[in-house]
Each structure stands twice: as structure tokens, then as C-alpha cells.
Amino acid sequence: MEKLNIAVIFGGPSQEHDVSVISAQQLMDAADIRRMNIVPVYMSFEGRFFHGPALRQLERYKPTPPGLREVLFVWDDQGPCLKAPDNRWRCGIDCALPVFHGPFGEDGRLQGMLEIAGIPTTGFSATNSAIAMRKDATKSLVASARVNVLPHVVVHANDLSNAQAVCERIEDRLSYPLVVKPANLGSSIGVGLAKDRATLLANLQGALREDTFALVEPQVQNLEELNIAVMYRDGEIRFSAIERPKSSAELLDFREKYLAREGSSKAGGEGKLGAAVAPSQGMLSLTRDINPDLDPDLQARLYDYAAKAFSILGQRGAPRMDFMHDKRSGELWFNEINPIPGSYGFFLWEAADPQVLFPDLISHLVDEALVDTVKEFDDPVPQAAYLLPR
């Protein structure tokens, strides 16, 4: 059987650029080369696409590897492909597999471009990716599916022109302490804890420097975080192992989640790939319990909420959903969904029952994208650019 050409796309102008590069290297290392030709495609900080063998050499990212060829995603007479702007180089593409975290790659913009070009793409569609990135929109949707979410207030950057009115509006609905976060960013970037009006205003200003909207919600007391990944396979929703992160901090922020070294609460290698390449560091070294001993009722509610949220948010790919649990009251709340989790959450699937190894997870994502590429227009059209993922 002829191998599939899989464009693994990563990088991008995001604060999570370095994490994206590392996740992509892990995925490309794990892909089944018996059925796939991996074609690495790097998105630069300027949003341009590049291809070249140096993309597989992590030590050459300083910050961008040398000797790369600029490429475009297009559909030509032979089908979807990567092509040099001068048409002197071409590579056919069967499927695109984005490995991004945060804006420009996980939020629907890249997915929309690929859908317009008619290129089958793994994971969420452009629409569902955009909804998943916007935390308050996500919460509204999953709440409509009878999934418990925290009460919250959304603040627009323009609202700070009357800071007193904003604070009063929040205080009328919520009680301190409050968590303040950008509404459109992932990985706890820009998250702060407000214990009074002064710190509320300071944290709002900080969050709104990162995004146009800020989300404010009460801090969960006696907090236990529980994360789980999901996929739709063989006619049913399947669940990964459950993950219970551990943190010494009041809030698990981006620095501790991705940059802390194993055995230390200090961050290492901020913004430098070379300081975060070892598997024992950063994302994979976060202290966590996998498949913790949970009350059966709590575990059943977690599965129920995860299935309902997955179904209404896209039922595609292998996203990870994060929940918050009050250990004293027993309440459980949906927090957010990560359409492209760090390292694609492979360690959660490898600890699942039944086990899904990383190569099999990648094959599932690709096969799903190829099968789900359907025509969404009633009238016949000559261009395959109108074949869009669901």
C-alpha cells in the first residue's frame, strides 16, 4: 500500500511556540513510518510556512532552523499539496496534522485555511476549534448539555474605561477570592488570583493585555484538578486514563505547567528550546497521579460530563478536558477543553484501558480526518476545495 503523506504543522506566533515544537517532535518520532511519510512544516513567528530536513533537528531551533524552503498549502491539478511560491518544488499531501497550542494554530484560524484549500485535517473543525478556544463560549455550550460549570463574568477590554463599574458588576455576582484569566488563551497564560478589589483590577489589566476578553470566576476551594482525554472510535466514545495534577502553587500557571524542571518548583529555560528538550523536564515532568483512586460516583460523573461536553463541542480528534473538583463538597465543574493537548496526551492513552499507544493514536487521528472529509454542498462542484471536515 502506498504511504500517506502527512503534513505535521507546528510552531507559530504564540507564547506556546516552544511547547508546540517539542510536542511535534514527539509526535513525529512516534508516527508509524510503515504507512506514513511525515512531512514537517514549520510556521514561523511571522505566520509563514517552511519545510526542510533541519526541522527534525531540535538543537537547530535558534529560534528558527536554517536552510528551510518557504511553502504554501494549495490544491492544484494533482490534488492537495505543499508547493514553493516559485512552483519549483511540490509535495502531495494526504492529510494535515496540526500540533499547536494556543492562538494561530489551535483556535481555528489554521483549520479554516486548510478547509478552504480542501486538505483533510485532524481534530476539531475551524468552527469548533474557535469555540473551544473561547472559554466562556465553551462553558455556555457545555452548560446547555447539562454539564456543571462555575458562574462567571466576562469583561471586555473597553469596559476598563469605567473600572469601578466593572468591579461592582463582578462583585454583585461573585465572591472573593476570584480567578482572572484571558478568555482566549490556553495553558494558564495570564491567570491571576484576586483577593480584593485592588488585586481584581490589577489582574484584569494583566489579563486584558493578553486578550480582548477576560473571564472571572470564583476560586474553587479544596481544589482537586482532574483531566481526561476522549476520542470517538468504533462507534463509541472512549476515555483515556484520568490525570490528577499536583501543584504546590495556589494556581497552576504556564511557568509551572510547562517550564518547571522535575524535582524543582523553579522554572527553567523560559523561551529556550534547549532547556526543555529532555523528557524529564517541563510538560512531561509535571508531578501527577495517573488513574488515581477516585470515588466511583465521582468517576462516573467525570465520564458523563466528559462525554456530554465532547459530543456538543465536536466529537472529533482526541482533546483533553480539564475539570475542577471540590474535595469537601463533592461538586464537579467542567473547566476547559484542549483540542490539541500537550504531547497529544499520549501518556494518558498509554495508561488507558484499553491501552492506545502513541502510534495508534496518530493513526486514529489521520484515519478519522480522511473518513470524515465530506461534501457539504448540495450542488455538484468541480473543486475539491469544497470538501470540508465535519
C-alpha positions as CSV (number, residue, x, y, z in Angstrom):
1,M,0.0,0.0,0.0
2,E,1.3,3.5,-0.9
3,K,2.3,5.5,2.1
4,L,0.3,8.6,3.2
5,N,2.0,11.9,3.1
6,I,1.1,13.6,6.5
7,A,2.0,17.3,6.9
8,V,2.8,17.8,10.6
9,I,2.4,21.6,11.2
10,F,3.8,23.3,14.3
11,G,5.4,26.4,15.7
12,G,3.5,29.6,15.1
13,P,3.4,33.1,16.6
14,S,2.2,32.0,20.0
15,Q,3.6,32.2,23.5
16,E,3.4,28.4,23.4
17,H,5.6,28.2,20.3
18,D,8.4,26.2,22.0
19,V,5.9,23.7,23.6
20,S,4.4,23.2,20.1
21,V,7.8,22.4,18.6
22,I,8.6,19.8,21.3
23,S,5.1,18.2,21.0
24,A,5.6,18.0,17.3
25,Q,9.0,16.3,17.6
26,Q,7.5,13.7,20.0
27,L,4.6,13.0,17.6
28,M,6.9,12.7,14.5
29,D,9.1,10.3,16.4
30,A,6.1,8.2,17.3
31,A,4.4,8.1,13.9
32,D,4.2,4.7,12.1
33,I,6.6,5.2,9.2
34,R,5.4,1.9,7.7
35,R,2.2,3.7,6.5
36,M,3.1,7.4,6.7
37,N,5.7,9.8,5.3
38,I,6.0,12.6,7.8
39,V,6.4,16.0,6.1
40,P,7.3,18.5,8.8
41,V,6.0,22.1,8.2
42,Y,7.1,24.9,10.5
43,M,5.0,28.1,10.9
44,S,7.3,31.0,11.7
45,F,6.7,33.8,14.1
46,E,5.5,35.8,11.1
47,G,2.9,33.2,10.2
48,R,4.8,31.8,7.1
49,F,5.3,28.1,6.4
50,F,8.6,26.4,5.9
51,H,9.8,22.9,5.1
52,G,13.2,21.2,5.3
53,P,15.2,18.4,7.0
54,A,16.6,20.8,9.7
55,L,13.1,20.8,11.2
56,R,13.8,17.4,12.7
57,Q,16.9,18.7,14.5
58,L,15.7,20.3,17.7
59,E,19.1,21.7,18.5
60,R,19.0,23.9,15.4
61,Y,16.0,26.0,16.6
62,K,17.7,29.3,17.5
63,P,14.9,30.2,17.2
64,T,14.3,29.1,13.5
65,P,16.4,26.4,11.8
66,P,18.5,27.5,8.8
67,G,18.2,26.3,5.2
68,L,14.4,26.0,5.1
69,R,12.2,26.3,2.0
70,E,9.1,28.5,2.2
71,V,6.0,26.6,1.1
72,L,2.3,27.2,0.6
73,F,-0.7,24.9,1.2
74,V,-2.7,24.7,-2.1
75,W,-4.9,22.5,-4.3
76,D,-3.5,22.0,-7.8
77,D,-4.3,19.7,-10.7
78,Q,-3.0,16.7,-8.8
79,G,-4.7,17.4,-5.5
80,P,-3.8,19.0,-2.2
81,C,-0.1,19.7,-1.8
82,L,2.7,21.8,-0.4
83,K,4.3,24.0,-3.1
84,A,7.1,26.5,-3.2
85,P,5.9,30.0,-4.2
86,D,8.0,29.8,-7.4
87,N,6.4,26.4,-8.3
88,R,9.9,24.8,-8.4
89,W,9.1,22.3,-5.7
90,R,5.9,20.3,-4.9
91,C,4.9,17.6,-2.4
92,G,1.5,16.0,-2.4
93,I,-0.3,16.0,1.0
94,D,-3.0,13.4,2.0
95,C,-3.7,14.9,5.4
96,A,-2.6,17.8,7.7
97,L,-2.0,17.2,11.4
98,P,-1.7,20.4,13.4
99,V,0.4,20.3,16.6
100,F,-0.2,23.8,18.0
101,H,-1.0,25.1,21.4
102,G,-2.8,28.5,21.6
103,P,-3.6,31.1,19.0
104,F,-3.0,30.8,15.3
105,G,-2.9,27.0,15.3
106,E,-5.3,25.7,17.9
107,D,-8.0,28.4,17.6
108,G,-9.5,27.6,14.2
109,R,-7.5,30.0,12.0
110,L,-5.2,27.4,10.6
111,Q,-8.0,24.9,10.3
112,G,-10.1,27.4,8.3
113,M,-7.2,27.9,5.9
114,L,-6.8,24.2,5.4
115,E,-10.5,23.6,5.0
116,I,-10.7,26.3,2.2
117,A,-7.7,24.6,0.5
118,G,-9.6,21.3,0.7
119,I,-7.0,19.5,2.8
120,P,-8.2,16.8,5.3
121,T,-7.2,18.0,8.7
122,T,-7.1,16.1,12.0
123,G,-9.0,17.2,15.1
124,F,-11.6,19.9,15.5
125,S,-13.0,21.8,12.6
126,A,-12.3,25.6,12.3
127,T,-15.7,26.5,14.0
128,N,-15.3,24.0,16.8
129,S,-11.7,25.0,17.4
130,A,-12.6,28.6,17.7
131,I,-15.4,27.8,20.2
132,A,-13.1,25.6,22.2
133,M,-10.5,28.4,22.5
134,R,-13.1,30.9,23.8
135,K,-13.6,29.7,27.4
136,D,-16.9,31.5,28.1
137,A,-18.4,30.2,24.8
138,T,-17.3,26.7,25.6
139,K,-18.8,26.9,29.1
140,S,-22.1,28.1,27.6
141,L,-22.3,25.2,25.2
142,V,-21.4,22.5,27.7
143,A,-23.8,24.0,30.2
144,S,-26.6,23.6,27.6
145,A,-25.7,19.9,27.6
146,R,-26.3,19.7,31.4
147,V,-22.6,19.8,32.3
148,N,-21.9,21.8,35.5
149,V,-19.8,25.0,35.1
150,L,-18.8,27.7,37.5
151,P,-20.6,31.0,37.5
152,H,-18.5,33.6,35.7
153,V,-18.4,37.2,34.4
154,V,-16.8,38.2,31.1
155,V,-15.1,41.6,30.8
156,H,-14.2,43.3,27.6
157,A,-11.0,45.5,27.4
158,N,-13.2,48.6,26.7
159,D,-15.0,48.0,30.0
160,L,-12.0,49.1,31.9
161,S,-12.7,52.7,30.9
162,N,-15.1,52.5,33.9
163,A,-13.1,50.3,36.3
164,Q,-15.3,50.9,39.3
165,A,-18.5,49.8,37.4
166,V,-16.7,46.6,36.2
167,C,-15.6,45.7,39.7
168,E,-19.0,46.3,41.1
169,R,-20.6,44.2,38.4
170,I,-18.3,41.3,39.2
171,E,-18.7,41.7,43.0
172,D,-22.5,41.7,42.6
173,R,-22.3,38.2,41.1
174,L,-19.2,36.6,42.6
175,S,-17.3,36.5,45.9
176,Y,-13.6,36.7,46.6
177,P,-11.2,35.0,46.1
178,L,-11.6,35.2,42.3
179,V,-9.6,33.7,39.4
180,V,-9.0,36.1,36.5
181,K,-7.8,34.7,33.1
182,P,-7.8,35.7,29.4
183,A,-10.8,34.2,27.7
184,N,-9.0,33.1,24.6
185,L,-5.6,31.7,25.7
186,G,-4.6,28.3,27.0
187,S,-2.0,26.9,29.4
188,S,-2.8,29.2,32.2
189,I,-1.2,32.2,30.5
190,G,-2.2,35.5,32.1
191,V,-4.1,33.8,35.0
192,G,-4.2,35.6,38.3
193,L,-5.8,35.3,41.7
194,A,-7.7,38.3,43.1
195,K,-8.5,38.6,46.8
196,D,-9.8,42.1,46.9
197,R,-10.8,44.9,44.5
198,A,-7.3,46.2,44.1
199,T,-5.9,42.8,43.0
200,L,-9.0,42.2,40.9
201,L,-8.4,45.4,38.9
202,A,-4.6,44.6,38.6
203,N,-5.3,41.1,37.4
204,L,-8.0,42.3,34.9
205,Q,-5.5,44.8,33.5
206,G,-2.9,41.9,33.2
207,A,-5.3,39.5,31.5
208,L,-6.6,42.2,29.1
209,R,-3.1,42.9,28.0
210,E,-3.1,39.3,26.7
211,D,-6.6,39.2,25.2
212,T,-9.6,41.3,24.4
213,F,-11.8,39.4,26.8
214,A,-11.2,38.3,30.4
215,L,-13.0,35.6,32.3
216,V,-13.6,36.0,36.1
217,E,-14.9,33.1,38.2
218,P,-14.7,32.1,41.9
219,Q,-11.7,30.1,43.1
220,V,-12.6,26.6,43.9
221,Q,-11.8,25.7,47.5
222,N,-10.4,22.3,48.4
223,L,-9.5,22.1,44.7
224,E,-8.6,18.8,43.0
225,E,-8.0,19.0,39.3
226,L,-9.0,16.1,37.2
227,N,-8.2,15.8,33.5
228,I,-9.3,13.2,30.9
229,A,-8.9,12.9,27.1
230,V,-11.6,11.5,24.9
231,M,-12.0,10.1,21.3
232,Y,-14.8,8.6,19.2
233,R,-13.7,5.2,17.9
234,D,-15.6,2.1,16.7
235,G,-18.9,3.7,17.3
236,E,-18.4,4.8,20.9
237,I,-16.7,7.5,23.0
238,R,-13.6,6.2,24.6
239,F,-11.8,7.7,27.6
240,S,-8.1,7.9,28.4
241,A,-6.7,7.5,31.9
242,I,-7.6,10.1,34.4
243,E,-4.9,12.6,35.4
244,R,-4.7,14.4,38.7
245,P,-2.1,17.2,38.5
246,K,-0.3,18.1,41.7
247,S,0.9,21.7,42.4
248,S,2.5,23.5,45.3
249,A,1.1,26.8,43.9
250,E,-2.3,28.4,44.5
251,L,-2.7,28.5,40.8
252,L,-1.0,26.2,38.3
253,D,0.3,28.8,35.8
254,F,2.1,28.5,32.5
255,R,5.5,28.7,34.1
256,E,4.9,25.8,36.5
257,K,2.9,23.7,34.0
258,Y,5.4,23.8,31.1
259,L,8.8,25.3,32.3
260,A,9.4,23.8,35.7
261,R,12.1,21.2,36.0
262,E,11.5,17.9,37.7
263,G,12.1,18.0,41.4
264,S,12.1,21.8,41.5
265,S,9.4,24.4,41.6
266,K,11.6,26.9,39.7
267,A,11.2,27.5,36.1
268,G,14.0,26.6,33.7
269,G,14.7,27.6,30.2
270,E,12.0,30.2,29.7
271,G,11.5,30.7,26.0
272,K,14.6,28.5,25.1
273,L,14.0,25.1,23.5
274,G,17.4,23.8,24.5
275,A,16.4,24.0,28.2
276,A,13.3,22.0,27.7
277,V,14.1,19.1,25.4
278,A,14.6,16.3,27.9
279,P,11.6,14.1,28.6
280,S,12.2,14.6,32.3
281,Q,11.5,18.4,32.0
282,G,8.6,20.7,31.5
283,M,5.3,19.3,30.4
284,L,6.1,15.6,30.9
285,S,7.8,16.2,34.3
286,L,4.8,17.8,36.0
287,T,4.1,15.8,39.1
288,R,0.8,14.0,38.5
289,D,-1.2,11.0,39.6
290,I,-2.4,8.8,36.7
291,N,-5.6,6.8,37.3
292,P,-5.9,8.0,40.9
293,D,-8.2,6.1,43.3
294,L,-11.5,8.1,43.0
295,D,-14.9,7.6,44.4
296,P,-16.9,5.6,41.9
297,D,-19.7,8.2,41.8
298,L,-17.2,11.0,41.1
299,Q,-15.6,8.9,38.4
300,A,-19.0,8.2,36.8
301,R,-19.8,11.9,36.8
302,L,-16.5,12.7,35.2
303,Y,-17.1,10.3,32.4
304,D,-20.7,11.5,32.0
305,Y,-19.6,15.2,31.8
306,A,-16.7,14.4,29.5
307,A,-18.9,12.5,27.1
308,K,-21.6,15.2,27.0
309,A,-19.0,18.0,26.5
310,F,-17.2,16.1,23.8
311,S,-20.4,15.4,21.9
312,I,-21.5,19.0,21.8
313,L,-18.0,20.5,21.2
314,G,-17.1,18.5,18.1
315,Q,-16.7,14.7,18.9
316,R,-13.5,14.6,16.8
317,G,-9.8,14.3,17.5
318,A,-8.5,13.4,20.9
319,P,-9.0,16.5,23.1
320,R,-8.3,16.7,26.8
321,M,-10.9,18.1,29.1
322,D,-10.0,19.7,32.5
323,F,-12.3,19.6,35.4
324,M,-12.3,21.0,38.9
325,H,-13.5,19.1,42.0
326,D,-14.2,20.4,45.5
327,K,-13.0,17.6,47.6
328,R,-15.1,18.7,50.6
329,S,-18.4,19.4,48.9
330,G,-18.1,16.8,46.2
331,E,-19.0,19.3,43.4
332,L,-17.5,18.9,40.0
333,W,-17.2,21.5,37.3
334,F,-16.1,21.5,33.7
335,N,-13.2,24.0,33.3
336,E,-12.0,23.9,29.7
337,I,-11.2,21.8,26.7
338,N,-7.8,21.5,24.9
339,P,-8.4,20.4,21.3
340,I,-4.6,19.8,20.9
341,P,-3.2,18.9,24.3
342,G,0.5,18.9,25.0
343,S,2.2,15.9,23.5
344,Y,-1.3,15.0,22.3
345,G,-1.8,13.5,25.8
346,F,-0.2,10.2,24.6
347,F,0.8,9.3,28.2
348,L,-2.9,9.3,29.2
349,W,-3.8,7.0,26.3
350,E,-0.9,4.7,27.1
351,A,-2.3,4.3,30.6
352,A,-5.9,3.8,29.4
353,D,-7.9,0.6,29.4
354,P,-7.8,-0.5,26.7
355,Q,-4.4,0.9,26.0
356,V,-3.8,3.2,23.0
357,L,-0.2,3.5,22.1
358,F,1.1,6.8,20.6
359,P,1.5,5.4,17.0
360,D,-2.1,4.1,17.1
361,L,-3.4,7.4,18.4
362,I,-1.7,9.2,15.5
363,S,-3.2,6.7,13.0
364,H,-6.6,7.2,14.5
365,L,-6.4,11.0,14.1
366,V,-5.4,10.6,10.5
367,D,-7.9,7.9,9.6
368,E,-10.7,9.9,11.2
369,A,-9.8,13.0,9.2
370,L,-9.7,11.0,5.9
371,V,-13.1,9.3,6.6
372,D,-14.8,12.5,7.8
373,T,-13.9,14.5,4.7
374,V,-17.3,15.0,3.2
375,K,-19.0,17.2,0.6
376,E,-21.0,19.9,2.4
377,F,-22.8,21.5,-0.6
378,D,-25.9,20.1,-2.3
379,D,-24.9,21.3,-5.8
380,P,-22.2,19.5,-7.7
381,V,-18.9,21.4,-7.6
382,P,-15.8,20.9,-9.6
383,Q,-13.3,21.8,-7.0
384,A,-12.3,19.5,-4.1
385,A,-11.7,22.7,-2.2
386,Y,-15.3,22.3,-1.1
387,L,-14.7,19.0,0.7
388,L,-14.7,20.1,4.3
389,P,-14.2,18.2,7.5
390,R,-17.2,18.0,9.7
